[in-house]
Amino acid sequence: MTILLKTDLGRAALQPGARLLTPRERTIVLLADGQRSVRELCTTVAGADRTAIMSLVLRGFLQDPEAPSTVQLPDATSSSPKTSPATTPRPARPPPPTAPG
């Protein structure tokens, strides 16, 4: 049984004036409180199905607190060289155009 929670993006989408979700999606996000399963959301919201709910998960509005995070943090013990924006090589600029003359 998968239980879903709102993400920060999901909470932001529920703010007045936010137009990121359809009315049905908004209702699903509103009801995803960490207590209802995907099955309960499907039966509670008219027209909601697993595809619509999983779309909200993939788009970042809902999350499964039991699922591993998809964010990859850099390993502090990594032996790969680090570059900073100051040391990253930049492409050469083309010469400025010359005036006809």
Residue, then its C-alpha position, 0 to 999 in steps of 0.5 A: m500500500t503506497i501512501l503519498l505526501k505533498t512535496d514543497l512544489g505540491r504545497a506551492a501549487l495549492q496556494p491561491g493564484a497558482r495555476l499549475l494543476t487541473p482542478r482534479e489534480r489539485t484535489i488529489v494533491l490536497l488530499a495526499d496527506g500521508q494518511r491516504s493510500v493511492r487506492e483511497l485517492c483513486t476512489t475518493v476523487a472522481g475520475a482519478d486513476r493511478t496514471a493521474i496520481m503517478s503523473l503528479v509523483l513524476r512531476g514532483f507534486l507528490q512523493d512516496p516517503e518510503a521510496p528512496s530519494t532520486v536526488q544524487l548527492p556527490d560522494a565526499t570521498s570521490s576521487s574525481p577532480k572537482t572544477s569550479p565555475a572559475t576554473t572551468p574552461r570557457p569557449a573562445r570568443p570569435p573576434p569582433p567584426t571589422a568595419p568595412g573600409 
